[in-house]
Amino acid sequence: MMTTHLVILIGPPACGKGTQARILKERFGWRTFSTGAAIRRHVHEETPLGLRCREQMAAAYLLPDDLIIEVVRQELADHQGGLVLDGFPRTLVQGRLFDEYCAERSWTIHAVVVFDATRQDLVERVTRRLSCHACGGTFRLGQDGVTEGGSCPHCEGTLERRADDTPEVFDQRFTEYERLTLPLLDHYGPRGLVHHVPALDPANLLAVRIIGLLEGQDAPS
Ligand code: AMP
């Protein structure tokens, strides 16, 4: 019986988390939640939260933890059922704040899937990435007829290159990932939640591996 229902995906930029989140959503009907996609939507729609995010975006690569938690609280307020988190938590502080939020909601984190890949592996990938404004999905230029300015294979939104998908920005984001996000492994590791997967495996094989490890895992008591 599949009992897993709250899964955190952790990995460096362009490691394929978004694709795997989408596959898990299709397979299990879980909601996938990407803070990055939610923020892009708020910014695009110029909501009050979006305007505050935009102000902060120029200041640093990662937005402040308290602002991110506000996004999470707002977006997940009505959520029930399975959930895959893509791009959150991304700092130790966010991890601790999310533990508090989970306690409030009586949620249990069932698995933390960590996508392993090196800086060199991913820099080429990032420069070929296109993302959809409407659904937040990410795709690779040239794959399955995907083109810049073309339509999203999932929702017919327009595919665009993100302004932050350049080798220079990627390099900085990877460094920040190592510095700020990887410490989360020490947060979740002692709880027996961490599973490493090879990010460079073809997406379909990687999905089989992730689904296998989630299905093979008993829910923590
Ligand atoms: P992503 O699509 O996940 O790469 O996120 C795009 C941008 O949104 C990041 O470069 C950050 O500025 C911001 N962002 C998304 N998620 C977080 C987070 N958990 N903590 C801080 N900033 C975030």
Boltz pocket constraint, residues with backbone or C-beta under 6 A from the ligand:
constraints:
  - pocket:
      binder: B
      contacts: [[A, 13], [A, 34], [A, 35], [A, 36], [A, 37], [A, 39], [A, 57], [A, 60], [A, 61], [A, 62], [A, 63], [A, 64], [A, 68], [A, 86], [A, 87], [A, 88], [A, 89], [A, 90], [A, 91], [A, 94], [A, 164]]
      max_distance: 6.0
